[in-house]
């Protein structure tokens, strides 16, 4: 999952059309997958991650298996579809869920990162 997250972060930084979407966001989300807990922080147009953080400020969480998490991070499947199929569970309000779905899906990290290289 860490490799998929790194690819996602590199891809999102290369895509200018997503910057307005990230511009004024202050959001922390825990991604929980197979004993791994990674926190994604989106703040003022920047996105970064913390591994094994003890930070307790996060209130939103996406939990699921490795395959579903990679599909999400690579933009291969939408967040709410993965939730509906029972592959991921989300603890966030619908507005936050839709924002996260837009960010993950519009980035299409695998596809766009391949174009960059």
ZIJODA-V779756 format. One line per field, one symbol per residue. ss: DSSP state (H for helix, E for strand, C for the rest). phi: phi as a letter, one per 30 degrees, with the letter a starting at -180 (. if undefined). psi: psi as a letter, one per 20 degrees, with the letter a starting at -180 (. if undefined). A space follows every 10 residues. Layout:
ss=???
phi=???
psi=???
This chain:
ss=CHHHHHHHHH HHHCCHHHHH HHCCCEEEEE EEECCEEEEE EEECCEEEEE ECCCCCCCCE EEEECHHHHH HHHCCCCCHH HHHHCCCEEE ECCHHHHHHH HHHHHHHCHH HHHHHHC
phi=.ddddddedd ddddcddced dcebcbbbbd ccahicbbcc ccbhicbbbb chdcecddcc bcbldddddd ddddidbded dddedidbbb cadedddddd eddddddhed ddddddd
psi=hgghgggggg ghhiohiigh higkqnpppp oppljpoppp popliqprqp plqjpjhpiq qpparggggh hghikhqqgh ghghijhqqp nqqhggghgg ggggghgmgg ghhhhg.
